Amino acid sequence: MIFARLLGIMMACAVAPCLAQTGEKAPPMKAADPLALVKALCDTLKIERTREQDHFLLAGSTPLKGRLRARDIHLRAGDQDRALRLEEIAAITGSSGEGTGAQVYLRDGTVLSGALVWKEAVFENDTLGNIRLPERTTLHFIMHQDATDGRMDFVPAGILEVNEGGEVMALKELPAQPMRVRWAGGELQVPWREIAGLRRLPPPALGHEVALKDGSLVEAWLDLAASGLPGGGECLAFATNWSDLMLLKEGKPPAIRIAGLTLQTTGHSVLAGTWAGDALKLHAHGVPVSVRTEDIVSLSIRAADDGGTPTLVIFMHGSSNLSAQPDSATLAWRHSDVTLALPWHLIASINTPKKAAEKKQP
C-alpha cells in the first residue's frame, strides 16, 4: 500500500469521465477544496468542525467535545511505517491497533490508510474527564479547525484514487506517456493532459469510463500497467481537481459541454469530433446519393432486421430529410488528430450543436 493517499470517504458513493480539445466547462465550478473529503466525512458523521474543540464519536451516542491527546503516532502499511504528529491530523476514522485499518485525514488534504498505532491516547472531556482509549478501538475523530487547514506544498496535477482499500494520492505531475484506451471503436493513445476524469465502472460492467476535456465520454479498457501511474497500475478513479473527484464519487462525470459535433454510440459512449470527409456516399432504393456533411444537422441509425446494412435517417438544413444506406461499412470520423473508421452498427446518432444548426437555417 502506498502513503500519501487521499482516500475515499466512508459514505455510500460511487464514481464517472471522456476524449480531447475543443470543450468548455459548463457551468464554472467552485474553487477546488483540499479538505473536500474531510467535509464529506463530517457530513456523513453529522459533525460540524469548530476552531475550539475536537469531536469524538462513540457508537450509539452523540459526539463528545474536547481534545484528543496521543504520542508516538504511527501509520503502518505493509513494510512502510509513517510517523505522524497529532497537529497535522484533521480527522481519523476506522480502527486503531496492529492488523486493523484506519484512514487518517491530514490538514493538507492528504488521506493516509493503514494500521494506526499510538501510545497514551486520551480524549479530554469536561464532563467525563479523561477517556483513555484502548489499544484497539473503533475511531471517529474530527479534529478542530486550524490555520494550516487546506495548505499543500504543491498544486496537484491530478488526484488518483487507487483502489477500494481507500488509497488515494495527489499527483505532482501527470504521466509523460499517453493512456492506451481500447474501446469498441478501436484504440486511442490519449495524453493525460486531455483526460478530465475516469472511473472504474461498477460490477457487473468491466473496464472504465473515461471523460476527456473535449466532452467525450467513452467506456473503455485501459492499459493501466503501462500507464505510468503510481500505485501498481491500479486506478479506481482519477480527476484533475478535488471538486471533480467528489463528482466522480457521486457517480457523475466532470461537467463539460461539447462545443462541436457529438457522435453517440450504441454502447452509450459519446465521442466529440467532426466528419473526416466532405460527403457521405449513399444509395436510396438503388439510386446513388451524395450528401455534403456540412449540410447535415443530425443523423440516426436504423438497424436492419436481418443484421445487414443499416439505414441512415438524415436531417439536413432547410428541413429536408433523407433515408438511405451507406456505400461503405464504416464512417470516417475525426477525433482530435486521429481519423477513426467506425462501423455503422456501432453508431446510434450524430448531432450538430443546436445553435450551429439554427444559424444554418435559411
CORHU-V49367 format. One record per residue. N is the residue number from 1. RES is the residue in three letters. SS is DSSP state (hx for helix, st for strand, lp for the rest). PSI is psi in degrees with one decimal (NA if undefined). NEAR is the number of other C-alpha atoms within 10 Angstrom. Layout:
((N | RES | SS | PSI | NEAR) (N | RES | SS | PSI | NEAR))
//
This chain:
((1 | MET | lp | 157.2 | 19) (2 | ILE | lp | 138.8 | 17) (3 | PHE | lp | 177.6 | 20) (4 | ALA | lp | 54.7 | 17) (5 | ARG | lp | 114.5 | 26) (6 | LEU | lp | 103.6 | 28) (7 | LEU | lp | 167.4 | 26) (8 | GLY | lp | 130.6 | 26) (9 | ILE | lp | 164.3 | 22) (10 | MET | lp | 69.5 | 15) (11 | MET | lp | 155.5 | 13) (12 | ALA | lp | 85.5 | 8) (13 | CYS | lp | 161.5 | 13) (14 | ALA | st | -156.2 | 18) (15 | VAL | lp | 179.0 | 24) (16 | ALA | lp | 161.2 | 28) (17 | PRO | lp | -149.2 | 33) (18 | CYS | lp | -150.1 | 29) (19 | LEU | lp | 17.5 | 29) (20 | ALA | lp | -64.2 | 24) (21 | GLN | lp | -27.7 | 20) (22 | THR | lp | 11.2 | 14) (23 | GLY | lp | 168.9 | 18) (24 | GLU | st | 146.3 | 15) (25 | LYS | st | 142.7 | 15) (26 | ALA | lp | 120.9 | 11) (27 | PRO | lp | 174.3 | 9) (28 | PRO | lp | 140.8 | 9) (29 | MET | lp | 159.4 | 11) (30 | LYS | lp | 158.1 | 7) (31 | ALA | lp | 142.2 | 9) (32 | ALA | lp | 142.9 | 13) (33 | ASP | lp | 112.0 | 15) (34 | PRO | lp | -22.5 | 24) (35 | LEU | lp | 22.9 | 22) (36 | ALA | hx | -37.8 | 17) (37 | LEU | hx | -36.0 | 24) (38 | VAL | hx | -43.0 | 26) (39 | LYS | hx | -38.3 | 18) (40 | ALA | hx | -38.8 | 16) (41 | LEU | hx | -42.5 | 22) (42 | CYS | hx | -40.8 | 18) (43 | ASP | hx | -41.2 | 12) (44 | THR | hx | -41.9 | 13) (45 | LEU | hx | -5.6 | 17) (46 | LYS | lp | 49.0 | 12) (47 | ILE | lp | 134.1 | 17) (48 | GLU | lp | 122.1 | 12) (49 | ARG | lp | 144.3 | 18) (50 | THR | lp | 167.2 | 14) (51 | ARG | lp | -23.3 | 10) (52 | GLU | lp | -38.0 | 12) (53 | GLN | lp | 155.5 | 17) (54 | ASP | st | 162.2 | 24) (55 | HIS | st | 135.0 | 24) (56 | PHE | st | 118.8 | 25) (57 | LEU | lp | 116.4 | 19) (58 | LEU | lp | 144.6 | 13) (59 | ALA | lp | 129.6 | 10) (60 | GLY | lp | 12.1 | 6) (61 | SER | lp | 168.5 | 8) (62 | THR | lp | 156.8 | 13) (63 | PRO | lp | 137.4 | 18) (64 | LEU | st | 142.4 | 19) (65 | LYS | st | 143.9 | 21) (66 | GLY | st | -143.4 | 21) (67 | ARG | st | 134.0 | 19) (68 | LEU | st | 134.0 | 22) (69 | ARG | st | 139.2 | 15) (70 | ALA | st | 158.7 | 14) (71 | ARG | st | 168.1 | 14) (72 | ASP | st | 54.7 | 13) (73 | ILE | st | 127.1 | 17) (74 | HIS | st | 145.5 | 17) (75 | LEU | st | 119.4 | 24) (76 | ARG | st | 133.0 | 24) (77 | ALA | st | 110.8 | 18) (78 | GLY | lp | -126.0 | 10) (79 | ASP | lp | 11.9 | 6) (80 | GLN | st | 144.2 | 11) (81 | ASP | st | 118.0 | 14) (82 | ARG | st | 125.9 | 13) (83 | ALA | st | 139.2 | 12) (84 | LEU | st | 150.3 | 17) (85 | ARG | lp | 139.0 | 12) (86 | LEU | hx | -32.2 | 16) (87 | GLU | hx | -21.1 | 13) (88 | GLU | hx | 0.3 | 16) (89 | ILE | st | 132.4 | 21) (90 | ALA | st | -27.4 | 27) (91 | ALA | st | 156.2 | 27) (92 | ILE | st | 137.0 | 24) (93 | THR | st | 148.7 | 20) (94 | GLY | st | -134.5 | 19) (95 | SER | st | 148.7 | 21) (96 | SER | st | 160.2 | 24) (97 | GLY | lp | 154.9 | 19) (98 | GLU | lp | 139.7 | 14) (99 | GLY | lp | 5.8 | 14) (100 | THR | lp | 179.9 | 16) (101 | GLY | lp | 131.2 | 21) (102 | ALA | st | 155.2 | 23) (103 | GLN | st | 127.8 | 29) (104 | VAL | st | 116.2 | 27) (105 | TYR | st | 119.4 | 27) (106 | LEU | st | 162.3 | 26) (107 | ARG | lp | -17.5 | 24) (108 | ASP | lp | 2.2 | 19) (109 | GLY | lp | -16.5 | 26) (110 | THR | lp | 145.4 | 24) (111 | VAL | st | 125.3 | 29) (112 | LEU | st | 153.8 | 28) (113 | SER | st | 136.1 | 26) (114 | GLY | st | -165.1 | 30) (115 | ALA | st | 120.5 | 22) (116 | LEU | st | 123.0 | 28) (117 | VAL | st | 132.5 | 22) (118 | TRP | st | 171.9 | 17) (119 | LYS | st | 147.7 | 14) (120 | GLU | st | 45.5 | 14) (121 | ALA | st | 122.9 | 19) (122 | VAL | st | 138.5 | 17) (123 | PHE | st | 119.4 | 22) (124 | GLU | st | 119.0 | 19) (125 | ASN | st | 137.1 | 18) (126 | ASP | lp | -34.4 | 10) (127 | THR | lp | -46.6 | 9) (128 | LEU | lp | -4.6 | 10) (129 | GLY | st | -150.0 | 11) (130 | ASN | st | 114.6 | 16) (131 | ILE | st | 108.5 | 12) (132 | ARG | st | 127.0 | 12) (133 | LEU | lp | 129.5 | 18) (134 | PRO | lp | 160.1 | 13) (135 | GLU | lp | -37.2 | 16) (136 | ARG | lp | 117.8 | 14) (137 | THR | lp | 155.7 | 12) (138 | THR | st | 133.8 | 20) (139 | LEU | st | 133.7 | 19) (140 | HIS | st | 95.1 | 22) (141 | PHE | st | 130.0 | 26) (142 | ILE | st | 114.7 | 29) (143 | MET | lp | 159.8 | 28) (144 | HIS | lp | 155.3 | 22) (145 | GLN | lp | 153.2 | 15) (146 | ASP | lp | 158.3 | 14) (147 | ALA | lp | -20.2 | 8) (148 | THR | lp | -2.2 | 12) (149 | ASP | lp | 130.1 | 17) (150 | GLY | lp | -1.8 | 16) (151 | ARG | lp | 127.3 | 14) (152 | MET | lp | 155.0 | 13) (153 | ASP | lp | -13.7 | 7) (154 | PHE | lp | 161.3 | 10) (155 | VAL | lp | 117.4 | 13) (156 | PRO | lp | 135.9 | 17) (157 | ALA | lp | -19.9 | 15) (158 | GLY | st | 164.4 | 22) (159 | ILE | st | 125.8 | 24) (160 | LEU | st | 120.5 | 28) (161 | GLU | st | 111.8 | 25) (162 | VAL | lp | -53.7 | 26) (163 | ASN | lp | 179.2 | 17) (164 | GLU | lp | -6.2 | 12) (165 | GLY | lp | -0.6 | 15) (166 | GLY | lp | 17.2 | 23) (167 | GLU | lp | 116.9 | 25) (168 | VAL | st | 140.9 | 28) (169 | MET | st | 151.6 | 25) (170 | ALA | st | 136.7 | 25) (171 | LEU | st | 128.3 | 19) (172 | LYS | lp | -31.6 | 13) (173 | GLU | lp | 158.2 | 12) (174 | LEU | lp | 153.9 | 17) (175 | PRO | lp | 143.3 | 16) (176 | ALA | lp | -37.1 | 12) (177 | GLN | lp | 146.4 | 14) (178 | PRO | lp | 159.1 | 18) (179 | MET | st | 131.1 | 21) (180 | ARG | st | 113.4 | 18) (181 | VAL | st | 114.5 | 20) (182 | ARG | st | 125.2 | 17) (183 | TRP | st | -178.1 | 16) (184 | ALA | lp | -24.1 | 16) (185 | GLY | lp | 2.9 | 15) (186 | GLY | st | -144.5 | 11) (187 | GLU | st | 140.3 | 14) (188 | LEU | st | 144.2 | 17) (189 | GLN | st | 103.9 | 13) (190 | VAL | st | 117.6 | 18) (191 | PRO | lp | 142.4 | 17) (192 | TRP | hx | -27.0 | 20) (193 | ARG | hx | -15.7 | 17) (194 | GLU | hx | -4.3 | 17) (195 | ILE | st | 122.1 | 26) (196 | ALA | st | -31.0 | 28) (197 | GLY | st | 162.7 | 31) (198 | LEU | st | 156.7 | 29) (199 | ARG | st | 149.2 | 28) (200 | ARG | st | 132.6 | 25) (201 | LEU | lp | 143.0 | 20) (202 | PRO | lp | 152.5 | 13) (203 | PRO | lp | 149.5 | 7) (204 | PRO | lp | 2.9 | 6) (205 | ALA | lp | 153.6 | 9) (206 | LEU | lp | 159.1 | 12) (207 | GLY | lp | -163.8 | 17) (208 | HIS | st | 163.0 | 23) (209 | GLU | st | 125.4 | 23) (210 | VAL | st | 126.2 | 28) (211 | ALA | st | 124.3 | 31) (212 | LEU | st | 161.6 | 28) (213 | LYS | lp | -9.7 | 26) (214 | ASP | lp | 0.3 | 27) (215 | GLY | lp | -3.3 | 31) (216 | SER | lp | 149.3 | 28) (217 | LEU | st | 108.8 | 26) (218 | VAL | st | 131.1 | 27) (219 | GLU | st | 123.7 | 27) (220 | ALA | st | 170.5 | 24) (221 | TRP | st | 128.3 | 18) (222 | LEU | st | 140.0 | 21) (223 | ASP | lp | 77.1 | 14) (224 | LEU | hx | -29.4 | 17) (225 | ALA | hx | -30.4 | 13) (226 | ALA | hx | 16.3 | 13) (227 | SER | lp | -18.3 | 18) (228 | GLY | lp | 3.4 | 16) (229 | LEU | lp | 145.0 | 19) (230 | PRO | lp | 165.5 | 16) (231 | GLY | lp | 15.3 | 20) (232 | GLY | lp | 26.3 | 14) (233 | GLY | lp | 18.8 | 14) (234 | GLU | lp | 147.9 | 17) (235 | CYS | lp | 110.3 | 23) (236 | LEU | lp | -38.3 | 20) (237 | ALA | st | 152.6 | 28) (238 | PHE | st | 136.9 | 28) (239 | ALA | st | 161.7 | 27) (240 | THR | lp | -10.3 | 23) (241 | ASN | lp | 170.4 | 22) (242 | TRP | hx | -39.5 | 21) (243 | SER | hx | -44.7 | 18) (244 | ASP | hx | -31.9 | 24) (245 | LEU | hx | -42.2 | 30) (246 | MET | hx | -36.7 | 22) (247 | LEU | hx | -44.5 | 20) (248 | LEU | hx | -38.4 | 23) (249 | LYS | hx | -17.3 | 20) (250 | GLU | st | 4.4 | 15) (251 | GLY | lp | 21.5 | 17) (252 | LYS | lp | 138.9 | 16) (253 | PRO | lp | 161.5 | 27) (254 | PRO | lp | 143.3 | 28) (255 | ALA | lp | 97.3 | 18) (256 | ILE | st | 135.9 | 22) (257 | ARG | st | 134.7 | 16) (258 | ILE | lp | 129.7 | 21) (259 | ALA | lp | -24.4 | 18) (260 | GLY | lp | -143.3 | 17) (261 | LEU | st | 151.3 | 19) (262 | THR | st | 132.0 | 20) (263 | LEU | st | 118.1 | 23) (264 | GLN | st | 128.7 | 21) (265 | THR | st | 167.0 | 20) (266 | THR | lp | -18.0 | 15) (267 | GLY | lp | 13.4 | 12) (268 | HIS | lp | 12.9 | 14) (269 | SER | lp | 157.3 | 22) (270 | VAL | st | 127.3 | 24) (271 | LEU | st | 115.2 | 26) (272 | ALA | st | 155.6 | 28) (273 | GLY | st | -151.3 | 26) (274 | THR | st | 169.2 | 20) (275 | TRP | st | 137.8 | 17) (276 | ALA | lp | -14.3 | 16) (277 | GLY | lp | 166.9 | 13) (278 | ASP | lp | -21.4 | 12) (279 | ALA | st | 155.0 | 15) (280 | LEU | st | 127.2 | 18) (281 | LYS | st | 118.7 | 15) (282 | LEU | st | 173.2 | 19) (283 | HIS | st | 136.1 | 16) (284 | ALA | st | 109.8 | 14) (285 | HIS | lp | 42.0 | 8) (286 | GLY | lp | -7.0 | 9) (287 | VAL | st | 122.9 | 8) (288 | PRO | st | 137.3 | 13) (289 | VAL | st | 140.2 | 17) (290 | SER | st | 123.8 | 12) (291 | VAL | st | 122.7 | 15) (292 | ARG | st | 132.0 | 13) (293 | THR | hx | -28.3 | 16) (294 | GLU | hx | -14.7 | 15) (295 | ASP | hx | -7.2 | 16) (296 | ILE | st | 126.7 | 21) (297 | VAL | st | -45.1 | 25) (298 | SER | st | 156.3 | 21) (299 | LEU | st | 132.1 | 20) (300 | SER | st | 158.2 | 18) (301 | ILE | st | 131.1 | 20) (302 | ARG | st | 110.9 | 17) (303 | ALA | lp | 147.7 | 16) (304 | ALA | lp | 141.1 | 11) (305 | ASP | lp | -31.9 | 8) (306 | ASP | lp | 8.5 | 7) (307 | GLY | lp | 8.6 | 8) (308 | GLY | lp | -152.4 | 9) (309 | THR | lp | 127.2 | 17) (310 | PRO | lp | 167.7 | 18) (311 | THR | st | 133.5 | 20) (312 | LEU | st | 126.8 | 21) (313 | VAL | st | 110.2 | 16) (314 | ILE | st | 126.7 | 20) (315 | PHE | st | 131.1 | 18) (316 | MET | st | 164.6 | 20) (317 | HIS | lp | 142.7 | 17) (318 | GLY | lp | 10.0 | 14) (319 | SER | lp | 15.9 | 9) (320 | SER | lp | 155.6 | 10) (321 | ASN | st | 164.0 | 14) (322 | LEU | st | 138.0 | 15) (323 | SER | st | 122.8 | 17) (324 | ALA | st | 169.1 | 19) (325 | GLN | st | 144.5 | 22) (326 | PRO | st | 148.6 | 20) (327 | ASP | lp | -29.6 | 13) (328 | SER | lp | 162.8 | 13) (329 | ALA | lp | -11.6 | 13) (330 | THR | st | 159.4 | 15) (331 | LEU | st | 133.4 | 19) (332 | ALA | st | 114.1 | 16) (333 | TRP | st | 129.4 | 19) (334 | ARG | st | 116.9 | 17) (335 | HIS | st | 121.1 | 20) (336 | SER | lp | -121.8 | 15) (337 | ASP | lp | 21.0 | 9) (338 | VAL | st | 137.9 | 12) (339 | THR | st | 122.2 | 15) (340 | LEU | st | 142.3 | 17) (341 | ALA | st | 99.1 | 15) (342 | LEU | st | 124.0 | 17) (343 | PRO | st | 139.6 | 14) (344 | TRP | hx | -31.7 | 22) (345 | HIS | hx | -15.1 | 18) (346 | LEU | hx | -17.2 | 18) (347 | ILE | st | 133.9 | 24) (348 | ALA | st | -43.9 | 20) (349 | SER | st | 162.4 | 20) (350 | ILE | st | 133.4 | 22) (351 | ASN | st | 145.8 | 17) (352 | THR | lp | 143.1 | 19) (353 | PRO | lp | 140.7 | 14) (354 | LYS | hx | -45.1 | 11) (355 | LYS | hx | -40.0 | 8) (356 | ALA | hx | -38.5 | 13) (357 | ALA | hx | -39.6 | 17) (358 | GLU | hx | -36.2 | 13) (359 | LYS | hx | -26.3 | 9) (360 | LYS | hx | -15.0 | 13) (361 | GLN | lp | 137.5 | 11) (362 | PRO | lp | NA | 7))
//
